[in-house]
């Protein structure tokens, strides 16, 4: 619609590192996977620039990835984007269910709208 693809790269990184941060870890590295029907260099460059910016914002390094051109599997103007991230946390600082106690406060933040994981529900 807008032919703007960098923000989806930032979002992909955010979805991956969010899972790491929620466990108390610091994101270290990120790898991307882009599958598309036709490799349009400008579009791929825009996606990857967003991924790189997402890594800067998350404080992790973009260390590799894969771009797979798959004509016949994806239409020319469509693509699939996935990411993988690794983080590090001291064993004593892992946030898991073993430290949750009755009476602990739960803090919830309201959403400003539908976000990445919510789009599957729309």
N, CA, C and O atoms as a Tinker XYZ file with bonds, in Angstrom:
   488  protein
     1  N      0.828000   -1.187000    0.000000    73     2
     2  CA     0.000000    0.000000    0.000000    64     1     3
     3  C      0.874000    1.254000    0.000000    63     2     4     5
     4  O      0.759000    2.094000   -0.892000    81     3
     5  N      1.748000    1.379000    1.001000    73     3     6
     6  CA     2.626000    2.552000    1.073000    64     5     7
     7  C      4.006000    2.255000    0.513000    63     6     8     9
     8  O      4.813000    3.168000    0.339000    81     7
     9  N      4.288000    0.992000    0.228000    73     7    10
    10  CA     5.598000    0.555000   -0.252000    64     9    11
    11  C      6.710000    0.990000    0.703000    63    10    12    13
    12  O      7.795000    1.383000    0.276000    81    11
    13  N      6.419000    0.913000    1.993000    73    11    14
    14  CA     7.385000    1.242000    3.048000    64    13    15
    15  C      7.659000   -0.047000    3.809000    63    14    16    17
    16  O      6.740000   -0.640000    4.374000    81    15
    17  N      8.910000   -0.483000    3.830000    73    15    18
    18  CA     9.215000   -1.807000    4.371000    64    17    19
    19  C     10.224000   -1.796000    5.518000    63    18    20    21
    20  O     10.483000   -2.847000    6.106000    81    19
    21  N     10.796000   -0.650000    5.851000    73    19    22
    22  CA    11.793000   -0.634000    6.922000    64    21    23
    23  C     11.172000   -0.888000    8.295000    63    22    24    25
    24  O     11.792000   -1.523000    9.147000    81    23
    25  N      9.968000   -0.401000    8.509000    73    23    26
    26  CA     9.359000   -0.559000    9.834000    64    25    27
    27  C      9.046000   -2.012000   10.168000    63    26    28    29
    28  O      9.050000   -2.387000   11.340000    81    27
    29  N      8.778000   -2.827000    9.169000    73    27    30
    30  CA     8.517000   -4.244000    9.441000    64    29    31
    31  C      9.797000   -4.928000    9.925000    63    30    32    33
    32  O      9.737000   -5.882000   10.701000    81    31
    33  N     10.945000   -4.445000    9.472000    73    31    34
    34  CA    12.221000   -4.975000    9.961000    64    33    35
    35  C     12.447000   -4.633000   11.424000    63    34    36    37
    36  O     12.876000   -5.477000   12.211000    81    35
    37  N     12.154000   -3.384000   11.782000    73    35    38
    38  CA    12.268000   -2.975000   13.186000    64    37    39
    39  C     11.336000   -3.821000   14.042000    63    38    40    41
    40  O     11.714000   -4.280000   15.121000    81    39
    41  N     10.129000   -4.022000   13.559000    73    39    42
    42  CA     9.127000   -4.782000   14.293000    64    41    43
    43  C      9.539000   -6.237000   14.477000    63    42    44    45
    44  O      9.307000   -6.817000   15.538000    81    43
    45  N     10.142000   -6.827000   13.463000    73    43    46
    46  CA    10.600000   -8.219000   13.555000    64    45    47
    47  C     11.629000   -8.371000   14.676000    63    46    48    49
    48  O     11.558000   -9.308000   15.471000    81    47
    49  N     12.571000   -7.456000   14.730000    73    47    50
    50  CA    13.574000   -7.495000   15.801000    64    49    51
    51  C     12.892000   -7.328000   17.156000    63    50    52    53
    52  O     13.197000   -8.055000   18.101000    81    51
    53  N     11.979000   -6.380000   17.251000    73    51    54
    54  CA    11.295000   -6.123000   18.523000    64    53    55
    55  C     10.555000   -7.355000   19.027000    63    54    56    57
    56  O     10.595000   -7.652000   20.221000    81    55
    57  N      9.882000   -8.073000   18.136000    73    55    58
    58  CA     9.133000   -9.264000   18.548000    64    57    59
    59  C     10.070000  -10.345000   19.093000    63    58    60    61
    60  O      9.736000  -11.038000   20.054000    81    59
    61  N     11.231000  -10.479000   18.481000    73    59    62
    62  CA    12.183000  -11.509000   18.921000    64    61    63
    63  C     12.872000  -11.130000   20.230000    63    62    64    65
    64  O     12.935000  -11.935000   21.159000    81    63
    65  N     13.384000   -9.914000   20.300000    73    63    66
    66  CA    14.126000   -9.540000   21.509000    64    65    67
    67  C     13.199000   -9.328000   22.700000    63    66    68    69
    68  O     13.638000   -9.433000   23.846000    81    67
    69  N     11.931000   -9.033000   22.451000    73    67    70
    70  CA    10.978000   -8.905000   23.553000    64    69    71
    71  C     10.912000  -10.199000   24.362000    63    70    72    73
    72  O     10.864000  -10.160000   25.591000    81    71
    73  N     10.908000  -11.327000   23.688000    73    71    74
    74  CA    10.871000  -12.613000   24.386000    64    73    75
    75  C     12.118000  -12.809000   25.243000    63    74    76    77
    76  O     12.044000  -13.396000   26.322000    81    75
    77  N     13.248000  -12.327000   24.772000    73    75    78
    78  CA    14.502000  -12.450000   25.519000    64    77    79
    79  C     14.497000  -11.522000   26.734000    63    78    80    81
    80  O     14.845000  -11.936000   27.840000    81    79
    81  N     14.107000  -10.283000   26.524000    73    79    82
    82  CA    14.089000   -9.298000   27.603000    64    81    83
    83  C     13.111000   -9.716000   28.705000    63    82    84    85
    84  O     13.376000   -9.489000   29.886000    81    83
    85  N     11.993000  -10.320000   28.329000    73    83    86
    86  CA    10.998000  -10.749000   29.327000    64    85    87
    87  C     11.545000  -11.807000   30.277000    63    86    88    89
    88  O     11.004000  -11.994000   31.367000    81    87
    89  N     12.595000  -12.491000   29.886000    73    87    90
    90  CA    13.202000  -13.488000   30.776000    64    89    91
    91  C     14.352000  -12.897000   31.588000    63    90    92    93
    92  O     15.002000  -13.605000   32.358000    81    91
    93  N     14.601000  -11.598000   31.415000    73    91    94
    94  CA    15.664000  -10.929000   32.155000    64    93    95
    95  C     16.991000  -10.879000   31.425000    63    94    96    97
    96  O     17.979000  -10.384000   31.967000    81    95
    97  N     17.027000  -11.385000   30.205000    73    95    98
    98  CA    18.285000  -11.453000   29.456000    64    97    99
    99  C     18.525000  -10.183000   28.641000    63    98   100   101
   100  O     17.608000   -9.401000   28.388000    81    99
   101  N     19.771000  -10.004000   28.243000    73    99   102
   102  CA    20.169000   -8.918000   27.351000    64   101   103
   103  C     20.339000   -9.501000   25.955000    63   102   104   105
   104  O     21.085000  -10.465000   25.783000    81   103
   105  N     19.662000   -8.938000   24.950000    73   103   106
   106  CA    19.832000   -9.433000   23.577000    64   105   107
   107  C     21.272000   -9.230000   23.106000    63   106   108   109
   108  O     21.856000   -8.166000   23.311000    81   107
   109  N     21.836000  -10.255000   22.474000    73   107   110
   110  CA    23.211000  -10.167000   21.977000    64   109   111
   111  C     23.280000  -10.141000   20.456000    63   110   112   113
   112  O     23.900000   -9.255000   19.868000    81   111
   113  N     22.634000  -11.127000   19.821000    73   111   114
   114  CA    22.737000  -11.246000   18.362000    64   113   115
   115  C     21.362000  -11.470000   17.739000    63   114   116   117
   116  O     20.414000  -11.889000   18.404000    81   115
   117  N     21.285000  -11.175000   16.440000    73   115   118
   118  CA    20.047000  -11.351000   15.683000    64   117   119
   119  C     20.394000  -11.849000   14.289000    63   118   120   121
   120  O     21.378000  -11.416000   13.690000    81   119
   121  N     19.576000  -12.762000   13.782000    73   119   122
   122  CA    19.681000  -13.236000   12.402000    64   121   123
   123  C     18.308000  -13.112000   11.754000    63   122   124   125
   124  O     17.287000  -13.324000   12.407000    81   123
   125  N     18.284000  -12.769000   10.470000    73   123   126
   126  CA    17.009000  -12.608000    9.776000    64   125   127
   127  C     16.838000  -13.641000    8.672000    63   126   128   129
   128  O     17.805000  -14.245000    8.208000    81   127
   129  N     15.590000  -13.829000    8.262000    73   127   130
   130  CA    15.246000  -14.697000    7.136000    64   129   131
   131  C     14.169000  -13.989000    6.333000    63   130   132   133
   132  O     13.094000  -13.685000    6.850000    81   131
   133  N     14.462000  -13.730000    5.077000    73   131   134
   134  CA    13.506000  -13.093000    4.179000    64   133   135
   135  C     13.269000  -14.042000    3.009000    63   134   136   137
   136  O     14.202000  -14.404000    2.293000    81   135
   137  N     12.015000  -14.441000    2.821000    73   135   138
   138  CA    11.636000  -15.263000    1.668000    64   137   139
   139  C     10.693000  -14.425000    0.816000    63   138   140   141
   140  O      9.768000  -13.798000    1.333000    81   139
   141  N     10.930000  -14.419000   -0.493000    73   139   142
   142  CA    10.108000  -13.584000   -1.362000    64   141   143
   143  C      9.947000  -14.202000   -2.736000    63   142   144   145
   144  O     10.724000  -15.059000   -3.156000    81   143
   145  N      8.912000  -13.737000   -3.423000    73   143   146
   146  CA     8.644000  -14.244000   -4.762000    64   145   147
   147  C      9.612000  -13.709000   -5.791000    63   146   148   149
   148  O     10.008000  -14.427000   -6.709000    81   147
   149  N      9.996000  -12.453000   -5.649000    73   147   150
   150  CA    10.958000  -11.831000   -6.561000    64   149   151
   151  C     11.862000  -10.921000   -5.748000    63   150   152   153
   152  O     11.385000  -10.096000   -4.969000    81   151
   153  N     13.156000  -11.072000   -5.929000    73   151   154
   154  CA    14.117000  -10.242000   -5.212000    64   153   155
   155  C     14.171000   -8.865000   -5.867000    63   154   156   157
   156  O     14.741000   -8.686000   -6.943000    81   155
   157  N     13.568000   -7.915000   -5.195000    73   155   158
   158  CA    13.629000   -6.521000   -5.629000    64   157   159
   159  C     14.623000   -5.842000   -4.687000    63   158   160   161
   160  O     14.287000   -5.564000   -3.536000    81   159
   161  N     15.849000   -5.570000   -5.165000    73   159   162
   162  CA    16.921000   -5.100000   -4.283000    64   161   163
   163  C     16.554000   -3.913000   -3.400000    63   162   164   165
   164  O     16.948000   -3.870000   -2.235000    81   163
   165  N     15.808000   -2.953000   -3.931000    73   163   166
   166  CA    15.433000   -1.784000   -3.132000    64   165   167
   167  C     14.539000   -2.185000   -1.960000    63   166   168   169
   168  O     14.672000   -1.651000   -0.859000    81   167
   169  N     13.630000   -3.126000   -2.202000    73   167   170
   170  CA    12.724000   -3.576000   -1.147000    64   169   171
   171  C     13.498000   -4.340000   -0.083000    63   170   172   173
   172  O     13.299000   -4.117000    1.111000    81   171
   173  N     14.377000   -5.237000   -0.505000    73   171   174
   174  CA    15.182000   -6.009000    0.451000    64   173   175
   175  C     16.074000   -5.069000    1.258000    63   174   176   177
   176  O     16.220000   -5.237000    2.469000    81   175
   177  N     16.668000   -4.083000    0.594000    73   175   178
   178  CA    17.523000   -3.118000    1.303000    64   177   179
   179  C     16.726000   -2.350000    2.351000    63   178   180   181
   180  O     17.236000   -2.077000    3.438000    81   179
   181  N     15.493000   -2.001000    2.040000    73   179   182
   182  CA    14.649000   -1.290000    2.995000    64   181   183
   183  C     14.319000   -2.172000    4.198000    63   182   184   185
   184  O     14.369000   -1.714000    5.340000    81   183
   185  N     13.983000   -3.428000    3.942000    73   183   186
   186  CA    13.688000   -4.365000    5.035000    64   185   187
   187  C     14.915000   -4.526000    5.926000    63   186   188   189
   188  O     14.819000   -4.426000    7.149000    81   187
   189  N     16.063000   -4.774000    5.310000    73   187   190
   190  CA    17.290000   -5.010000    6.076000    64   189   191
   191  C     17.729000   -3.749000    6.823000    63   190   192   193
   192  O     18.273000   -3.844000    7.923000    81   191
   193  N     17.500000   -2.576000    6.239000    73   191   194
   194  CA    17.850000   -1.351000    6.972000    64   193   195
   195  C     16.987000   -1.225000    8.226000    63   194   196   197
   196  O     17.460000   -0.755000    9.261000    81   195
   197  N     15.742000   -1.638000    8.139000    73   195   198
   198  CA    14.882000   -1.647000    9.317000    64   197   199
   199  C     15.342000   -2.655000   10.347000    63   198   200   201
   200  O     15.314000   -2.381000   11.547000    81   199
   201  N     15.764000   -3.817000    9.887000    73   199   202
   202  CA    16.296000   -4.834000   10.799000    64   201   203
   203  C     17.537000   -4.289000   11.505000    63   202   204   205
   204  O     17.684000   -4.439000   12.718000    81   203
   205  N     18.418000   -3.663000   10.746000    73   203   206
   206  CA    19.635000   -3.085000   11.343000    64   205   207
   207  C     19.277000   -2.016000   12.370000    63   206   208   209
   208  O     19.881000   -1.963000   13.441000    81   207
   209  N     18.309000   -1.170000   12.060000    73   207   210
   210  CA    17.877000   -0.134000   13.008000    64   209   211
   211  C     17.251000   -0.769000   14.248000    63   210   212   213
   212  O     17.480000   -0.305000   15.365000    81   211
   213  N     16.468000   -1.823000   14.058000    73   211   214
   214  CA    15.897000   -2.534000   15.201000    64   213   215
   215  C     16.974000   -3.107000   16.099000    63   214   216   217
   216  O     16.844000   -3.090000   17.323000    81   215
   217  N     18.035000   -3.613000   15.495000    73   215   218
   218  CA    19.157000   -4.145000   16.283000    64   217   219
   219  C     19.855000   -3.033000   17.060000    63   218   220   221
   220  O     20.239000   -3.229000   18.213000    81   219
   221  N     20.019000   -1.877000   16.443000    73   219   222
   222  CA    20.610000   -0.733000   17.150000    64   221   223
   223  C     19.736000   -0.369000   18.348000    63   222   224   225
   224  O     20.242000   -0.176000   19.454000    81   223
   225  N     18.430000   -0.275000   18.128000    73   223   226
   226  CA    17.516000    0.081000   19.213000    64   225   227
   227  C     17.526000   -0.961000   20.329000    63   226   228   229
   228  O     17.386000   -0.614000   21.502000    81   227
   229  N     17.691000   -2.235000   19.970000    73   227   230
   230  CA    17.672000   -3.319000   20.959000    64   229   231
   231  C     19.035000   -3.567000   21.590000    63   230   232   233
   232  O     19.137000   -4.287000   22.583000    81   231
   233  N     20.080000   -2.978000   21.024000    73   231   234
   234  CA    21.423000   -3.179000   21.563000    64   233   235
   235  C     22.017000   -4.531000   21.235000    63   234   236   237
   236  O     22.806000   -5.069000   22.012000    81   235
   237  N     21.643000   -5.089000   20.083000    73   235   238
   238  CA    22.215000   -6.377000   19.677000    64   237   239
   239  C     22.830000   -6.246000   18.284000    63   238   240   241
   240  O     22.601000   -5.261000   17.583000    81   239
   241  N     23.608000   -7.246000   17.899000    73   239   242
   242  CA    24.312000   -7.221000   16.619000    64   241   243
   243  C     23.579000   -8.066000   15.584000    63   242   244   245
   244  O     23.157000   -9.186000   15.871000    81   243
   245  N     23.431000   -7.525000   14.386000    73   243   246
   246  CA    22.916000   -8.293000   13.253000    64   245   247
   247  C     24.092000   -9.068000   12.682000    63   246   248   249
   248  O     24.973000   -8.486000   12.048000    81   247
   249  N     24.112000  -10.382000   12.903000    73   247   250
   250  CA    25.289000  -11.175000   12.543000    64   249   251
   251  C     25.105000  -12.029000   11.297000    63   250   252   253
   252  O     26.067000  -12.639000   10.830000    81   251
   253  N     23.915000  -12.089000   10.753000    73   251   254
   254  CA    23.724000  -12.890000    9.554000    64   253   255
   255  C     22.265000  -13.013000    9.199000    63   254   256   257
   256  O     21.392000  -12.424000    9.837000    81   255
   257  N     22.023000  -13.792000    8.169000    73   255   258
   258  CA    20.656000  -13.999000    7.730000    64   257   259
   259  C     20.610000  -14.713000    6.402000    63   258   260   261
   260  O     21.625000  -15.180000    5.885000    81   259
   261  N     19.413000  -14.787000    5.862000    73   259   262
   262  CA    19.178000  -15.502000    4.611000    64   261   263
   263  C     18.121000  -14.751000    3.827000    63   262   264   265
   264  O     17.118000  -14.306000    4.384000    81   263
   265  N     18.351000  -14.613000    2.537000    73   263   266
   266  CA    17.337000  -14.088000    1.629000    64   265   267
   267  C     17.080000  -15.158000    0.588000    63   266   268   269
   268  O     17.971000  -15.519000   -0.180000    81   267
   269  N     15.851000  -15.665000    0.568000    73   267   270
   270  CA    15.498000  -16.763000   -0.335000    64   269   271
   271  C     14.478000  -16.281000   -1.354000    63   270   272   273
   272  O     13.356000  -15.919000   -1.002000    81   271
   273  N     14.881000  -16.280000   -2.628000    73   271   274
   274  CA    13.957000  -15.949000   -3.702000    64   273   275
   275  C     13.228000  -17.228000   -4.087000    63   274   276   277
   276  O     13.852000  -18.209000   -4.491000    81   275
   277  N     11.891000  -17.212000   -3.959000    73   275   278
   278  CA    11.099000  -18.422000   -4.162000    64   277   279
   279  C      9.931000  -18.153000   -5.110000    63   278   280   281
   280  O      8.775000  -18.131000   -4.685000    81   279
   281  N     10.236000  -17.947000   -6.409000    73   279   282
   282  CA     9.152000  -17.699000   -7.367000    64   281   283
   283  C      8.246000  -18.926000   -7.453000    63   282   284   285
   284  O      8.712000  -20.063000   -7.382000    81   283
   285  N      6.977000  -18.684000   -7.602000    73   283   286
   286  CA     6.022000  -19.782000   -7.653000    64   285   287
   287  C      5.502000  -20.164000   -6.279000    63   286   288   289
   288  O      4.418000  -20.735000   -6.161000    81   287
   289  N      6.261000  -19.856000   -5.247000    73   287   290
   290  CA     5.814000  -20.127000   -3.882000    64   289   291
   291  C      5.192000  -18.870000   -3.281000    63   290   292   293
   292  O      4.140000  -18.927000   -2.644000    81   291
   293  N      5.862000  -17.727000   -3.492000    73   291   294
   294  CA     5.339000  -16.435000   -3.058000    64   293   295
   295  C      5.023000  -15.605000   -4.295000    63   294   296   297
   296  O      5.768000  -15.657000   -5.274000    81   295
   297  N      3.937000  -14.843000   -4.274000    73   295   298
   298  CA     3.703000  -13.891000   -5.369000    64   297   299
   299  C      4.843000  -12.867000   -5.417000    63   298   300   301
   300  O      5.533000  -12.658000   -4.419000    81   299
   301  N      5.036000  -12.236000   -6.564000    73   299   302
   302  CA     6.161000  -11.310000   -6.750000    64   301   303
   303  C      6.212000  -10.198000   -5.712000    63   302   304   305
   304  O      7.303000   -9.799000   -5.305000    81   303
   305  N      5.087000   -9.695000   -5.278000    73   303   306
   306  CA     5.079000   -8.549000   -4.365000    64   305   307
   307  C      4.913000   -8.925000   -2.901000    63   306   308   309
   308  O      4.690000   -8.050000   -2.065000    81   307
   309  N      5.018000  -10.205000   -2.573000    73   307   310
   310  CA     4.862000  -10.631000   -1.183000    64   309   311
   311  C      6.157000  -11.220000   -0.656000    63   310   312   313
   312  O      6.991000  -11.718000   -1.412000    81   311
   313  N      6.306000  -11.150000    0.662000    73   311   314
   314  CA     7.469000  -11.752000    1.301000    64   313   315
   315  C      7.114000  -12.206000    2.700000    63   314   316   317
   316  O      6.101000  -11.800000    3.270000    81   315
   317  N      7.957000  -13.048000    3.232000    73   315   318
   318  CA     7.823000  -13.548000    4.593000    64   317   319
   319  C      9.098000  -13.160000    5.325000    63   318   320   321
   320  O     10.195000  -13.292000    4.783000    81   319
   321  N      8.954000  -12.688000    6.541000    73   319   322
   322  CA    10.099000  -12.233000    7.322000    64   321   323
   323  C     10.081000  -12.925000    8.673000    63   322   324   325
   324  O      9.052000  -12.961000    9.347000    81   323
   325  N     11.213000  -13.469000    9.060000    73   323   326
   326  CA    11.343000  -14.118000   10.366000    64   325   327
   327  C     12.685000  -13.734000   10.962000    63   326   328   329
   328  O     13.601000  -13.313000   10.256000    81   327
   329  N     12.782000  -13.887000   12.268000    73   327   330
   330  CA    14.024000  -13.553000   12.942000    64   329   331
   331  C     14.331000  -14.526000   14.060000    63   330   332   333
   332  O     13.465000  -15.261000   14.535000    81   331
   333  N     15.586000  -14.509000   14.464000    73   331   334
   334  CA    16.080000  -15.360000   15.546000    64   333   335
   335  C     17.052000  -14.529000   16.365000    63   334   336   337
   336  O     17.938000  -13.876000   15.814000    81   335
   337  N     16.887000  -14.552000   17.672000    73   335   338
   338  CA    17.746000  -13.755000   18.534000    64   337   339
   339  C     18.241000  -14.592000   19.705000    63   338   340   341
   340  O     17.556000  -15.497000   20.180000    81   339
   341  N     19.447000  -14.266000   20.158000    73   339   342
   342  CA    20.060000  -14.936000   21.308000    64   341   343
   343  C     20.403000  -13.868000   22.333000    63   342   344   345
   344  O     20.867000  -12.782000   21.988000    81   343
   345  N     20.168000  -14.192000   23.597000    73   343   346
   346  CA    20.506000  -13.273000   24.671000    64   345   347
   347  C     21.249000  -13.986000   25.777000    63   346   348   349
   348  O     21.438000  -15.202000   25.737000    81   347
   349  N     21.669000  -13.219000   26.765000    73   347   350
   350  CA    22.456000  -13.763000   27.867000    64   349   351
   351  C     21.949000  -13.184000   29.184000    63   350   352   353
   352  O     21.675000  -11.989000   29.294000    81   351
   353  N     21.830000  -14.070000   30.189000    73   351   354
   354  CA    21.424000  -13.642000   31.522000    64   353   355
   355  C     22.117000  -14.534000   32.544000    63   354   356   357
   356  O     22.285000  -15.732000   32.317000    81   355
   357  N     22.517000  -13.949000   33.671000    73   355   358
   358  CA    23.055000  -14.753000   34.769000    64   357   359
   359  C     21.947000  -15.651000   35.298000    63   358   360   361
   360  O     20.793000  -15.234000   35.396000    81   359
   361  N     22.300000  -16.878000   35.637000    73   359   362
   362  CA    21.310000  -17.850000   36.096000    64   361   363
   363  C     20.486000  -17.311000   37.265000    63   362   364   365
   364  O     19.284000  -17.564000   37.348000    81   363
   365  N     21.125000  -16.574000   38.159000    73   363   366
   366  CA    20.440000  -16.039000   39.333000    64   365   367
   367  C     19.450000  -14.926000   38.979000    63   366   368   369
   368  O     18.580000  -14.591000   39.783000    81   367
   369  N     19.576000  -14.360000   37.794000    73   367   370
   370  CA    18.734000  -13.222000   37.412000    64   369   371
   371  C     17.642000  -13.583000   36.408000    63   370   372   373
   372  O     16.935000  -12.698000   35.924000    81   371
   373  N     17.496000  -14.863000   36.089000    73   371   374
   374  CA    16.456000  -15.280000   35.150000    64   373   375
   375  C     15.087000  -14.985000   35.754000    63   374   376   377
   376  O     14.820000  -15.305000   36.913000    81   375
   377  N     14.238000  -14.376000   34.958000    73   375   378
   378  CA    12.858000  -14.133000   35.380000    64   377   379
   379  C     12.025000  -15.319000   34.906000    63   378   380   381
   380  O     11.824000  -15.514000   33.708000    81   379
   381  N     11.553000  -16.096000   35.852000    73   379   382
   382  CA    10.691000  -17.233000   35.516000    64   381   383
   383  C      9.632000  -17.393000   36.603000    63   382   384   385
   384  O      9.535000  -16.559000   37.503000    81   383
   385  N      8.850000  -18.442000   36.525000    73   383   386
   386  CA     7.743000  -18.601000   37.466000    64   385   387
   387  C      8.165000  -19.080000   38.852000    63   386   388   389
   388  O      7.314000  -19.198000   39.734000    81   387
   389  N      9.441000  -19.357000   39.074000    73   387   390
   390  CA     9.870000  -19.847000   40.389000    64   389   391
   391  C      9.959000  -18.728000   41.422000    63   390   392   393
   392  O     10.033000  -18.998000   42.621000    81   391
   393  N      9.953000  -17.486000   40.973000    73   391   394
   394  CA    10.085000  -16.360000   41.899000    64   393   395
   395  C      8.778000  -15.582000   42.078000    63   394   396   397
   396  O      8.767000  -14.519000   42.698000    81   395
   397  N      7.687000  -16.108000   41.539000    73   395   398
   398  CA     6.392000  -15.449000   41.667000    64   397   399
   399  C      5.724000  -15.939000   42.948000    63   398   400   401
   400  O      5.633000  -17.141000   43.197000    81   399
   401  N      5.263000  -14.989000   43.750000    73   399   402
   402  CA     4.628000  -15.333000   45.021000    64   401   403
   403  C      3.246000  -14.710000   45.121000    63   402   404   405
   404  O      2.965000  -13.690000   44.492000    81   403
   405  N      2.400000  -15.323000   45.906000    73   403   406
   406  CA     1.087000  -14.771000   46.184000    64   405   407
   407  C      1.260000  -13.375000   46.767000    63   406   408   409
   408  O      2.074000  -13.162000   47.666000    81   407
   409  N      0.487000  -12.429000   46.247000    73   407   410
   410  CA     0.585000  -11.055000   46.719000    64   409   411
   411  C      1.492000  -10.170000   45.886000    63   410   412   413
   412  O      1.509000   -8.955000   46.081000    81   411
   413  N      2.256000  -10.755000   44.950000    73   411   414
   414  CA     3.102000   -9.948000   44.066000    64   413   415
   415  C      2.221000   -9.044000   43.200000    63   414   416   417
   416  O      1.117000   -9.423000   42.811000    81   415
   417  N      2.715000   -7.871000   42.912000    73   415   418
   418  CA     1.991000   -6.931000   42.054000    64   417   419
   419  C      2.200000   -7.305000   40.593000    63   418   420   421
   420  O      3.296000   -7.698000   40.192000    81   419
   421  N      1.153000   -7.181000   39.814000    73   419   422
   422  CA     1.229000   -7.376000   38.369000    64   421   423
   423  C      0.976000   -6.018000   37.736000    63   422   424   425
   424  O     -0.034000   -5.371000   38.014000    81   423
   425  N      1.892000   -5.595000   36.894000    73   423   426
   426  CA     1.774000   -4.298000   36.235000    64   425   427
   427  C      1.399000   -4.539000   34.783000    63   426   428   429
   428  O      2.066000   -5.301000   34.083000    81   427
   429  N      0.342000   -3.897000   34.332000    73   427   430
   430  CA    -0.107000   -4.035000   32.948000    64   429   431
   431  C     -0.095000   -2.667000   32.283000    63   430   432   433
   432  O     -0.428000   -1.658000   32.904000    81   431
   433  N      0.286000   -2.647000   31.035000    73   431   434
   434  CA     0.297000   -1.410000   30.263000    64   433   435
   435  C     -0.725000   -1.526000   29.145000    63   434   436   437
   436  O     -0.810000   -2.551000   28.469000    81   435
   437  N     -1.485000   -0.486000   28.963000    73   435   438
   438  CA    -2.468000   -0.477000   27.893000    64   437   439
   439  C     -1.801000   -0.413000   26.533000    63   438   440   441
   440  O     -0.691000    0.102000   26.402000    81   439
   441  N     -2.472000   -0.931000   25.529000    73   439   442
   442  CA    -1.960000   -0.921000   24.169000    64   441   443
   443  C     -2.458000    0.324000   23.445000    63   442   444   445
   444  O     -3.571000    0.792000   23.686000    81   443
   445  N     -1.631000    0.846000   22.565000    73   443   446
   446  CA    -2.036000    1.997000   21.763000    64   445   447
   447  C     -2.825000    1.567000   20.530000    63   446   448   449
   448  O     -3.244000    2.407000   19.733000    81   447
   449  N     -3.025000    0.264000   20.376000    73   447   450
   450  CA    -3.766000   -0.258000   19.227000    64   449   451
   451  C     -3.333000   -1.674000   18.928000    63   450   452   453
   452  O     -2.661000   -2.316000   19.736000    81   451
   453  N     -3.721000   -2.159000   17.762000    73   451   454
   454  CA    -3.337000   -3.502000   17.347000    64   453   455
   455  C     -1.868000   -3.477000   16.944000    63   454   456   457
   456  O     -1.450000   -2.623000   16.162000    81   455
   457  N     -1.091000   -4.408000   17.473000    73   455   458
   458  CA     0.328000   -4.493000   17.156000    64   457   459
   459  C      0.625000   -5.835000   16.497000    63   458   460   461
   460  O     -0.303000   -6.593000   16.211000    81   459
   461  N      1.873000   -6.141000   16.254000    73   459   462
   462  CA     2.274000   -7.299000   15.453000    64   461   463
   463  C      1.554000   -8.589000   15.796000    63   462   464   465
   464  O      0.921000   -9.195000   14.932000    81   463
   465  N      1.643000   -9.014000   17.040000    73   463   466
   466  CA     1.020000  -10.286000   17.388000    64   465   467
   467  C     -0.494000  -10.226000   17.300000    63   466   468   469
   468  O     -1.139000  -11.269000   17.187000    81   467
   469  N     -1.072000   -9.053000   17.346000    73   467   470
   470  CA    -2.518000   -8.912000   17.262000    64   469   471
   471  C     -3.078000   -8.954000   15.857000    63   470   472   473
   472  O     -4.281000   -9.147000   15.686000    81   471
   473  N     -2.241000   -8.780000   14.843000    73   471   474
   474  CA    -2.748000   -8.745000   13.475000    64   473   475
   475  C     -3.350000  -10.071000   13.033000    63   474   476   477
   476  O     -4.196000  -10.097000   12.139000    81   475
   477  N     -2.930000  -11.162000   13.640000    73   475   478
   478  CA    -3.514000  -12.453000   13.268000    64   477   479
   479  C     -4.967000  -12.544000   13.727000    63   478   480   481
   480  O     -5.711000  -13.405000   13.258000    81   479
   481  N     -5.371000  -11.669000   14.632000    73   479   482
   482  CA    -6.746000  -11.665000   15.132000    64   481   483
   483  C     -7.648000  -10.714000   14.356000    63   482   484   485
   484  O     -8.868000  -10.756000   14.512000    81   483
   485  N     -7.065000   -9.860000   13.524000    73   483   486
   486  CA    -7.850000   -8.854000   12.795000    64   485   487
   487  C     -8.348000   -9.417000   11.485000    63   486   488
   488  O     -9.028000   -8.720000   10.732000    81   487
